[in-house]
Amino acid sequence: MGSMTGYYVTVQKMLSQVTANTLRELSQRSSDEARVSYVMSQSFAKGAFRDIQATASEGKSRADSVKFREEGNKWFGKNNHKMAIESYTRAILIAPGDLEGKDNEELVLAQANRSASLFQMKQYEDSLADIALALKYGYPSALRYKLYDRQGRCCMELDRPADALEAFENGDKSLEQSKLDEQQKSNARRAITKQIELCKLKVSGAPKPGKAEDKFGGLCQEPGFNAPSRRYPQASEAFDVKYCLEKGRHAMAVQNIKVGDTVVKEDPYVWVLDPSQYGYRCYHCFKVLTYPVGCTQCMRVRYCSETCRTSAWESYHKTECPYLPAMLMSRTGNLTSLVLRTILVTGMSKIIRYKNNPKSDQHDAQFSLFTDSKGVYMGGFVGLYGLLTHTEHRSPSELLQYCFLTLFILAILEKSGFIEKHSSEIKGDISVVLGGIILRFLQITACNGIEITEMSIGDDLTKSHPESIGLAFFPTVCLVNHSCDPVMELVFYENTCIARALRNIEEGQELTIDYGYLYYVSKKQPRQLSLKAQYFFDCSCNACTGDWGLRQHLPSARPVLKCSNCGAILPLFNPKANNLSSSEIEKGTVTCKKCHLQENTIEIADSLQRADRKAMKALEEAKRFQLLKAIPVLEEHVTFMDKYVSLPWKDYVVSTSMLKQCYRMMANRARRN
């Protein structure tokens, strides 16, 4: 595994020994466990990937940390705190560390120094975070009084006098451990006493309300819904899931939904950050980094806070960290990382408990809605396990490649001690049982892993586009089917997924998203072939059955109007029709042939023209990123067309496409230089 192509070198060696009989035998195995067991029994797979190497504290250097800290000190002395912070950050990231607080001298000194520059930059919350880390991980006792003083001053600036009082009192106590002479201690104590008295006066006063800002700079508040679904807590009360033989599990609207509404708001069960984002976003929560903290063992990943670092370490990174270089060099993508992390986050005991449940059988899983005794969707590992693998549609060659990936993941779990630790918890060969689960999830991920995206900001909104920043499992979103004319769009706030309505959705209508294919972007035949090859279904959405054209070929001259009551196509207005009054002729009155409602088509056409003109202005505003002005007008335009215009219609695509861009831009976004 020492070279960039180590994984594929091993795979090529194994493939050179694979025969037609090997593939035939593999295709005859009826379960994932049996497939893994068969491949493991073959001579070419013996010892595969066993030479994978763990790397300890890769790239960490005490000497380099000291060098960068001293460089930061020089910038600090020149009052250039921006450059000082950059140098201190490099010193922090390269310093060896120990989560138990031992032997962290370079790390905590750099952390404390960065807090000083952050204080000078009036970044008080960030300064407090660095101070807390320095204190937690062993900042020298003789110097702690300085940190407590800075901590107190930060809290005073943030109008938190009670916290400041505690910090100054700690500083007073720590003076005894300092190396100051008695006169210096006396002077320092007098200064601290004044601060303590000031804090006590402020504590007795009324606190000021804190300044509330959302995590996207005030513009992009993460949308939500008023009431969650009883059965699906991550979705609104308008969301439900039904089952039928024709569609299988599918999401339905059980209430009317307005354009722009949040239908699903879900945190991922498991997620991985794309390696291209390691230096830009938090490895755990995907927050954009400002003053990062590093992994104590590796140089690659960074976190926004100690909280994220600890959560990641305890739930998965402790196991994967030494093997991250090998995983990256394997070039197997986020697929491998996501499945490995699914095993680590779920834990062997929960996996075994579910495996021993009779309802985990493939047949039962296919038809179950995975609700508990109270009828609430369980989601998580249970919900994901029940998703279809489509094994029966996959070729033996494809299954063999997934088996090789399974062996690779098993090698990491074995080398890390995970398998040995849990071997007594399961009957039979734990590698085979675990391998079967890994193989299952590799297939599930191929169809149900959802890319987390951010908008790459261009010169204007039309030149901005979404880019993948990670891969995740969202158990509720995974229940939503595809349509080439979707009614919802997925947008992401850090690693939270929001499904927003792109149109007004009526009760009883299926809730759909697109799996990367839209009728107005790609032609029907290649679109359907791609969906069949990747997702194993024949799309029968309205756009496919009606063979709607590409955007440039959609009707735009004269809309086909529909009844606002039942949605039936309205007949063309005929002024020579019998029994029409002069008023009805003036209004262009026609009668719906289905529900017999009378509609005034001339008034509708005039109103549509006015709405079109307003929408044209809104499109220009959206293009210039004036989102808060544009969105309400575009939503109003879509609402009017939903009521009166039969699809396909070019203006409908234009407005919903721009709305989609607006919703995306309100979420994750970044300007790349």
Secondary structure, 3 states (H helix, E strand, C coil): CCCCCHHHHHHHHHHCCCCHHHHHHHHCCCCHHHHHHHHHHCHHHCCCCCCCCCCCCCCCCHHHHHHHHHHHHHHHHCCCHHHHHHHHHHHHHHCCCCCCCCCCHHHHHHHHHHHHHHHHCCCHHHHHHHHHHHHHCCCCHHHHHHHHHHHHHHHHHCCCHHHHHHHHHHHHHHHHHCCCCHHHHHHHHHHHHHHHHHHHHHHHCCCCCCCCCCCCCCCCCCCCCCCECCCCCCEECCEEEEEECCCEEEEEECCCECCCCEEEEECCCEEEECHHHCCCECCCCCCECCCCEECCCCCCCEECCHHHHHHHHHHHHHHHHHHHHHHHHHCCHHHHHHHHHHHHHHCHHHHHHHHCCHHHCHHHHHHCCCECCCCCECCHHHHHHCCCCCHHHCCHHHHHHHHHHHHHHHHHHHHCCHHHHHHHHCCCCHHHHHHHHHHHHHHHHHHHCEEEEEEECCCCHHHCEEEEEEEEECCCHHHCEECCCCCEEEEEECCEEEEEECCCECCCCECEECCCCCCCCCCHHHHHHHHHHHHCCCCCCHHHHCCCCCHHHCCCCCCCEECCCCCCECCCCCCCCCCCCHHHHHHCEEECCCCCCEEEHHHHHHHHHHHHHHHHHHHHHHHCCCHHHHHHHHHHHHHHHHHHECCCCHHHHHHHHHHHHHHHHCCCEECCC
